[in-house]
Amino acid sequence: METFFIRAIQLILSLSILVLLHEFGHFFFARLFKVRVEKFYMFFNPTFSLIRAKKINGKWDVKYFAKNVPSNERPKLDADGDPVVDEKNRQVMEPIPLDMLADDDWRKHPESTEWGFGWLPLGGYCSISGMVDETKGIGQLASEPQPWEYRSRSVWQRLPIITGGVLVNFLLAMVIFAGVLFVWGEEYIPLKNAKYGLQFSKTMLSAGFQNGDKIISIDGKIPDSEGDISEMVVIDKAKSAVVERNGQQQKINLPADLSLKAIAANESFTATVRFPFVVEDISSGTPAAKNNLQPGDSIVGINNKPLFGFQDVSDQLFANKSKTIQLDYYRKGALQHQSIALDDAGKLGVVVKTRFADIPTTVVRYGFLESIPAGIGKGWDSLAKYVKGLKFVFTKEGAQQLGGFGGIGKMFPKVWDWQMFWTMTALLSVILAFMNILPIPMLDGGYVVYLIYEMITGRKPSDKFLEYAQTIGMLLLLALLLYANGNDIYKALFK
C-alpha cells in the first residue's frame, strides 16, 4: 500500500507539472496576440472549485470552496420575444449585457482571467475566448466574432496559440533532461564490463539465449547498454545475435515474432546485467537475523539447486515464500548450509550489494553548457524511440499492454528518487507533446488540421463539421481512456 501511495503522489505531481505548463503554452500565445483567456484551471472543477481568484479593478478577489461562477449567457430572443433556435432546434445563447450585472459579479469583468484550482485531479484547462474546446461548444459562439476573441485572429496567430502547449511540453522535456544530466550525470554498466554475463527474460530464454551469455553483437551492431538490447531486439526487430557462451561464440537466429512475444509478456527489459547475491546488511528481527546470516555471505543455492545471480536467487525466494528452505552460501570461502523459514513475502530481510559494487561502471559528467545540447539530444532520442514503438499499438499484443493511469504510475520507482522522478517527467512530457499533436479532433493536432485546411482553401471548416468532429473526437478519446484504464483494472484483478 505504501508503494501505491508513493507512485500515486509521483504520478499526480508529474502530470500536474506537465498539464500546468502545457496550458501555460496556450495562455502565453493567446495573451501575446491579445486574446482573452477566460479561465485557467489546474485540475477540473465540476460544480465547485477549491480555490478561484480574479483581479477586479486592480484588487484580487479570492474564493475558497466556492460554487463556480454562473454562465454569462442567456437564451437569445427574436424580435417577438421568442427563443432563437438553430437548425437542430437547439436554443441559441447570447452574452448577458455587462450593464445588467452587479459590480462585484465576476462576469462583469471578462477582460480579467479567472484563475482556479479544481478538485478533480485529471488534468486542467485554459479556456480561450472565442474558441471551441472542452469548455464550450458551437452554440455558445453564435454571435459575431469580437476583437478580443481567438476566432477573430489570423490563421498565423491562431496556429501558435494552438501549438503552444505542445511546444512548451517538448521544450520542457529538453530542459529537464539537461537538468538531470547536469545534476546527476549518467552512470551505467557497459555490456563489455558484464563479467558475469546477462540475465535474460523468459521470452529471450525461449528464443535461445541462456543466463550468463554475453552479447557480442545484434544484427552486426554492438550494443553498449541494457537499453540498447531492448531497443534492437524489440523495437528494431533484430534477426540474429552473436553471444559468448562458455568461452565460445555462438549465433542465435531470432524468431520473427520475438518482439510481439516480449510485448505480450510486458517485459520492460529483455536482458539485465548479472551480479551475485552478496549480503551487505541485515535487518533485525528478520529470517536472516534469526538464523545468523552475516554481511559478506554469498548465496549460491536454494534447496540443493545451484544458483548464481541475484535475479535467480530472488525468484527462488519468492517461489518459496512462507516455506522453510535450505540455503547454500559461501562465507569466507567456505560453503555453508542453513535451514531458514521465509516470511510471507519470500524475503530474507537483507540488503544486497548492488551490481555497481562489483562491476565497473561508466560515469559521464556534464558541465552546465555541455548539458544543454546533451539534454536536447536526449529529448529527440526519446521522441524517436517512442514514435518507433507506436507501431506495436496496432497489434493485438501491443493493444493488450495499453495502460491508463495505473500503467503510467508503475513507470515511477517504488521509493522516492528525484533523479528517476524528473527523468520520468521528462519522458512523459515528450509523450504528452506527441500525443497532443496527433490529428485527432479535441486534441491540439485536430485544430492544426483545421488551420491547415483554412490555409489551403481560404475558408474555415463549417460549424456543423466542427461540431461533428468534436463529438467524434470526444468519443474516440473517451473510448481510449476507458480501454486503457480497463486494461489496468483487468491486470490488477486477474494477473
N, C-alpha and C positions, 0 to 999 in steps of 0.2 A: 504493500500500500504506500509505503514511503517513496519507493521508486516511482510509482504512478504520479504522486503529487510533485516530485522533483521534475519529472518530464513535463507534466501539465503546466507548471509555472514557467519552465523554459519556453514551451510552445507558445503560451499566451503572450509572454513578454516579447518573444521574437516576432510573432505575427503583428503585435501591436506596433512595434517599431516600424515594420515594413509597410503596414497599411497607412499609418500616420504619415510617413514620408511620401508614399505613393500619392495619397490625396493632396499632400502639400505641393507636389509637382503640378497637379491640375490647378490648384489655388494660385500658385505663383504666376503661371502664364495667364490665367484669367485676369488677375489684378494688373499684370503687366500691360494688357490690352484694354484695361479699364472696364472689364466686365464684372458685374456684381456677383459676389458669392453669397448666397442667401444663408446657407448653413455649412458649418464644418464640424463634424462629429467624429469622435473616437468611440467606437462601438455603436451598435444600433440602439434606438430608443423608442420602441413601440409604446405608445400611450404616455409615458413619462420619461424624464431624464434625471440622472443622478445629480448632474450639475449642468446648468446652462447660463451663459453670460452674454451680454450685448452692451456695446458702448452707445449710450444715448446722450446727445447734447454734451459730449465731452466727458461723461461720467459712466463708469461701469455699473451695470445693474446685474446682480448675480442671484440666481435662484437655485435652491437645493431641493432635491427630491420633489420636483415640481412637475405638474402636468405640462404636456407640450403645448406650445403656442397654437391656438386655433388657426385654421386655414384663413388666408387673407383673400379668399374668393367667395363669391356668392353666385347664385343662378343668374344667368343673363336673361333679360326680358326684352320682348319686342315692343313695338310702338303701342300695341294694345295691352301691354302688361302681361302677356302670356310667356311662359318659359320657352327659350330657344333651344331646339334640339338639332343634332347633326343627322347625317344620313342613316345612322344606325339607331335613331330615336333616343340617343343619349343626351342628357342635359348638358348644355354648354355653360361653362363658368366664365366669370369675369372678375377682375380685381375689385375689391371694395375701395371706393374713393377714400383717400387718406384723410380728407377733412371730416369724414364721418367717424373717425377713430379718436379715442381719448389720447392725450399727450403721452401718458405712461404706457400706452399699448405698444408693444414691440413691433406690431405690424405697421405702425405709422412711420417707422424708420427703416425702410427696406435697403437704404444705402449702406447700412452697417451690418456686418456679418454676425450671425448668431453662432457662438462657439459652445460646444457641449460635450458631455461625457455620458454615453448611454449605459444601459445595464446589461445588454446582451452582447457578450464578447465574441462576436463572429465577424468582425471587420470594422468598417467605418465608412463614411461617405462625405463628399463635398458637393453640395447642391448649388449648381451654377445657374444663374438666371437665364431663362430663355432656352434651356437645353432639355431635351427629352432624356431622362435617365431613370435610375431606380426610385427616385423621389417624386417624379411627376410624369404624367402621360400627355398624349397629343391633345386631349380635350382641355387641358389647362393652358394651352398655348394658342387659343383661338383668336386672340387679339392680334393687332398689327405689331410687328417687331419693334421694340423700343431701343433707343440709342445705347442703353447700358446692358443689353442682352447679348448672349452668345450668338444667337441666330442673326444678329444684325452685323456681325463681323465678317470680313472677307475670309475665303477659304484658307488663305495663307496664315491667317491669325487663328482660325479655329483648329488648324492642324496641330500646332504646338500645344494648344490647350488640351487637346485630346491625348497627345502622346507624352505630355509632361510627366505623368505618373510612371510610365514605362521607362522614360529616360532617367528619372531620379532613382528608380529601383536598380537599374543596371549600373549607374554611376556609384550608387551606394555600395553595391557588391564589390566593385573595384576598390573603393576606399577602405572597406572593412578588410578585404584580403590584404591590402597594403599594410594596414594597421597590425593585423595578425602577424604578418611576416616581419615587420619592424620590431614588434614587442617580443615575439617568441621564436621567430625564425622557423626553420623546418628541420626536423630530425626524423630519420627513417633508417631502416636497415637495408642496405643494398643487397640484392639477392646473392651477389658474389660472396658476401660475408656470412651467408646462412650455412654455417659449418655443420649443423645437424640436419640440413635439408629442409623440406617443406611438409606441412600438414595439409592434406587435401580434403575438399568437401566430398560428400557422398557421390555427387554427380561426377566429379573428376575421378574418383576412385573407380567408378563403374566404366569410365572411358579408358582405363588402362594405366593411370598413374598409381604410384604406391607411396605411402607415407615414408619420408626420408629421401625421396627423389630430389635432385637439384635440377632446376630447369636451365638448360643451356640456351635454347632459342625457341621461338614460336613463329612459325612461318618465315623462318630465316632472320627474324629480328630478335635482338637481345633485350628482354625485359629488365628493368632496373629495380622495380619495387613490386610489392604485392598488388597494388592497384593496377599496375601495368598488365599483370597476368589476367585479372578480371576483365579489363578493357579489351585486350587482344582476343581472349577466348570467347567471352560472352557478347560483347558489342560488335567486334570486328569479325566474329565467326571464323576463328582460325581453323585451318585444315589439318595442321600437324604440329608436333612439338618434339624437340630433342631433349632428353633428360640424361643425367648422370646417375646410374644406379649400381651400387657395389663396385665403384671404380671404373665402370664401362658406360659408354654412351649408347642409348637406345632411342629409336624413333617411334613415336606414338602417333598413329593416324587417328584423328579425332572424328567422332561421328557427326554427321551433318546437323542432327537435332540436339547437339550438346547445349547450345545457347538456350533453347526453349526448355530443356530439362532443368538447367540451372535456374532459370527464371521461375519455373513452376515450383521448384523446391525452395524458392525465396532465399537463395544463398547470397548474402551480401558480399562474401569473399570466396573465391574459388580455391585459394591457397593462402596459407599464412606461414610465417617463419616458425620453425620448430625450435623449442627450447625445453630443457629438463625441468622437472618438478622438484625444485630445491626450496626447503623451508627457510624463510627469512625471520619470521616472528610467529609467536603463538599467543592466542587469546586465552585468558584464564577461564576456567570452567567449561572448556570445550572438550570434545573427544580427544583431540591431540594433547591437551594439557593433562587430562586424566590418565593418559597412557604414556606420559613422559617422552613424547617426541621432542626433539631439540632442534634449534636453528642449525642449518647445515645439512640436516638429513635429506637425502636424495631418494625419492620414491621411485622404484623401478618395477613394481609388480603388485597385483591385487588378486588374491585367491589363486596363487600359483600361475597366473597369466602374466608373462613378461610384458612390461610397458616401458615406453621411453618418454615421450613428450608430455608436456603439461596438458595438452588437449586430450590425449588418450587417458591420462590419469583422471582428469576432471570428469570425462564421460563415464568412466567406470565407477567413480564415486557416486555420481548421480543415479546410475543404473542400480546401485545397491543401497539406496537411501533407506534409513531405518533398519538396516541389517548389520550383523556382525561380520566383518571381513578379516582376512589375513593380509596384512600389509607387509610388503617386502621393501626394504630401503637400505641404502648404504650410509654408514656413519663412520667417518674417519677411515674409509677404505674397507671396512668390514661389513659384510652382508648381514642384516638383522631381519627378524620376523616378529610380528606383533599382531595379536587379535584386537581389533578396535570396533566398537559399536558406533555406527554413524548416526547422526541426527536425522530428522525427517526431511531435511533439505539436501542430504547427501554431502554434507560438509565436514571437514576435519576441524575447522576452526584455526587455520593457519594463514599467514601472509606468505605468498610465494615470491621468490626473487623474479623480477621482471626479465623479459628477454634481453633488455638493454644491459643487464648486469653482466652478461657473459658473452655477448655478441657485439662486435664493433659497429657503431652507427656512423652515419654521415650527418653532420650538423651544418646547415647553411645559415649564416647570419647576414642580415641586410641592414645597411645604413638607411637613414631617412630617405635620401634621394634614390637609393637603389631599390627601396621597397615600392616606389611608385610604379615604375614600369613592370616590376615583378607582379604587383597586385593587378595591374591591367591585363597582363598575360594570363594570370590565373583566372580572371573573370571570363575572358574569351575562351579559355580552355574548358572551363566548367560549362559554358553555354554550348560549346561544340559537342562535348560528351553527352549532355542532356538531350540535345536535338538528335544525335545519332541513336540514342537509346529509345526514343519515342516510337521507332518503327515497331517495337515489340508490343506496344499498346494495342495494335490491331491484330494481335494473335490471341488465341484462346488462353495460352499460358500467361501472357502479359496482362490481359484484361482481368484475370483472376487475382493478380497481385496488386491491382489498383487499390490504393488506400486513401482514406479520408484523414480526419484529424488524428485518429488513433495511429495510423500508419506514419504520419508525419512526426507525431510525438515520439515514436520509437527510434527515430533518427537521432534524437538527442541522447547524451550519455545518462547512465543511471545515477551518477553522482554529479554534483555541480562542478563544471570545469569551464572556466571562462574562455579558454582557447577554443575548445570544442563548440561552446555556445556561439561565439562570434563566427567561427568557420561555418557552422550550420546556418546561421542567419544570413551570411553572405550567399551561400548556395541557394537558400530559399528565395533570396532577393532576385537571383538570376532566373529561377524558375517562375516566380511571380511576374517578372518583366516579360518573359517569353510567352507565358500562358495568356497574359492580358493583351498581347499584340496579335493573337490569333484572330483570323477574320470571322468571328462569331458574334452575332448580334448580342447586345448587352455588355460585351467586352469592348475595351478601347479599340481593338483591331477592327471590330464591326463598324465603329464610327469612322475609322480611317478609310474603310471601303466606300462608305457613303461619300466621303470627301473626294476620294479619287474619282468616283463616278461623276461627281459635280464638276471636277476639273476637266474631265474628258468631254462631257456632254454640254456643260454650261448651264445645267439646271439641277436643282436639288431633287432627291427622291421624293415622291409624293408622301403626304401624311399617312395615307392608307397603307402604303408599302412599309413605312417606318413602323407603324403600329403592328402590322402582321409580323414583321421581322423581330420586333421586340418581344412579342408573345412567343414566337418560335425559339428565340434565344433563351428566354427565361425558362421555358420548358426543357430545353436541352441541358442547361446548367443545373436545373433542379434534378433532372434525371441522373446526371453525372454525380451530383452531390449525394443523392440517395444511394446510388450504386456503390460508390467508393466507401461511404461510411457503413453501408450494409455489409460490404466485404469485411470491414474491421470487426463488426459485431459477430459475423459468422465465424471468423477466425478465433475470436475471443471465446466463443461458446463451444465450438466443435473441433478446434485444432489445438 
